Amino acid sequence: MVEIESIVAFEQHLAAGKSLVNVILQGLDLTDQRRVLLNADLTGTVFLGCLLDKETLAAVGARGAMIFPPFSGLPYFPYRPQLYTPEELYAGFDPARPESYADTPDARIYAHWNSRGGAHPASMLEALAQRLHDQAISDALEEALVHEGKPRRVVAIMGGHGMLRGQPDYRSVAELARELARQGFFLVSGGGPGAMEATHLGAWFSGRSDAELDAALEVLARAPAYTHREWLSRAFEVCATWPLRDEDRLQADSLGIPTWLYGHEPPNPFATRVAKYFANSVREEGLLTIARWGVVYSPGSAGTVQEIFQDACQNHYNTVGVISPMIFLGREFWTRTRPVYPLLAQLAEGHEYARHLLLTDSQEEIVRALLDFARQLETRTPRG
């Protein structure tokens, strides 16, 4: 089925002489399209959250079109046709007044989510709206993973939200992400603070010098944790001081996948695209599934350990169709502080993914391993 997600695309579709048979119209204001719709063949046509006047609504419904009506009173749009951007989620934020975050769409949606029962919506209607929203995000996410008809080399970097700005680990993740972006990988993370923020900061600075990254790290270190009053303000200062240049935009493009389940952790503004979900289970599984070119695990706690074994399960049973690298950054951390690696290596014995495990302290070794795997993968399934 054809999906049309803007009025411009709708008009171009009609101008090309194409019908609306088996077409999905998503989130469009069609109040000025009454004549077109009443004269069209609407066999198999689906209206997702479109605005229609009462007469047209009754007419298209009587002719067999499927209609999913808009929801009222929500601070989010369940049928949204594209991913979020930091600019959209943080609209109205004033870095000089950190408390203004409470007035942003991101904060308002989180407050609404909490008031409606949080992870356990009190009403069926609210639960349905959230599920429709998350499905729309997943649909838009698939589109973001392709550039000019070719799949992006998606690599995820996982790690703890408690990793502080100014720490060596934070710098290490940022430097690794910057080099991976320069090598043509599309960086993905859980979209929050800590190691996740460092991932997108690295991608953001992929077109800039070591000195510029050093200066940005110094600015960020003034508000080390996301609980610091100026955490978000310092990030906005970095974005304003070193904005994305046109020539860097493709290379610096990255994707954050946060959730309102952890809405007390604001999404970091360095991810150029944001796929924010209500259902954390959908978000977690989806994040690991799309990282077909590999996952790098930087130091983290319970959430990161959970992701490790979710990823291991996908590789163990080959449920994604690609057995991809699982790379652990930090020998001491992953063998002594959180001794996950020895257990995972034992679990992988006799399985193909055993040869895709790597434990290292070397950024260069990580980049080399991911490039080698990308060449192998693309030899088996040529890009495009």
Stockholm file with secondary structure:
# STOCKHOLM 1.0

chainA/1-384         MVEIESIVAFEQHLAAGKSLVNVILQGLDLTDQRRVLLNADLTGTVFLGCLLDKETLAAVGARGAMIFPPFSGLPYFPYRPQLYTPEELYAGFDPARPESYADTPDARIYAHWNSRGGAHPASMLEALAQRLHDQAISDALEEALVHEGKPRRVVAIMGGHGMLRGQPDYRSVAELARELARQGFFLVSGGGPGAMEATHLGAWFSGRSDAELDAALEVLARAPAYTHREWLSRAFEVCATWPLRDEDRLQADSLGIPTWLYGHEPPNPFATRVAKYFANSVREEGLLTIARWGVVYSPGSAGTVQEIFQDACQNHYNTVGVISPMIFLGREFWTRTRPVYPLLAQLAEGHEYARHLLLTDSQEEIVRALLDFARQLETRTPRG
#=GR chainA/1-384 SS CEEECSHHHHHHHHHTTCCCTTEEEESCBCTTCHHHHHTSCCTTCEEESCBCCHHHHHHHHHTTCEEECCCSSCSSCTTCSSCBCHHHHTTTCBTTBGGGGGGSHHHHHHHHHHHTTTTSCSSHHHHHHHHHHHHHHHHHHHHHTEETTEECEEEEEECCTTCCTTSHHHHHHHHHHHHHHHTTEEEEECSSSTHHHHHHHHHHTTTSCHHHHHHHHHHHTTSCSTTSTTHHHHHHHHHHHSCCCGGGHHHHCEEECCBGGGTTSCCCTTCSEECCBSCHHHHHHHHHHHCTTCEEECSCCHHHHHHHHHHHHHHHHTCSSCCCCEEEECHHIIIIISTHHHHHHHHHTTSGGGGGEEEESCHHHHHHHHHHHHHHHHHHSCCC
#=GC SS_cons         CEEECSHHHHHHHHHTTCCCTTEEEESCBCTTCHHHHHTSCCTTCEEESCBCCHHHHHHHHHTTCEEECCCSSCSSCTTCSSCBCHHHHTTTCBTTBGGGGGGSHHHHHHHHHHHTTTTSCSSHHHHHHHHHHHHHHHHHHHHHTEETTEECEEEEEECCTTCCTTSHHHHHHHHHHHHHHHTTEEEEECSSSTHHHHHHHHHHTTTSCHHHHHHHHHHHTTSCSTTSTTHHHHHHHHHHHSCCCGGGHHHHCEEECCBGGGTTSCCCTTCSEECCBSCHHHHHHHHHHHCTTCEEECSCCHHHHHHHHHHHHHHHHTCSSCCCCEEEECHHIIIIISTHHHHHHHHHTTSGGGGGEEEESCHHHHHHHHHHHHHHHHHHSCCC
//
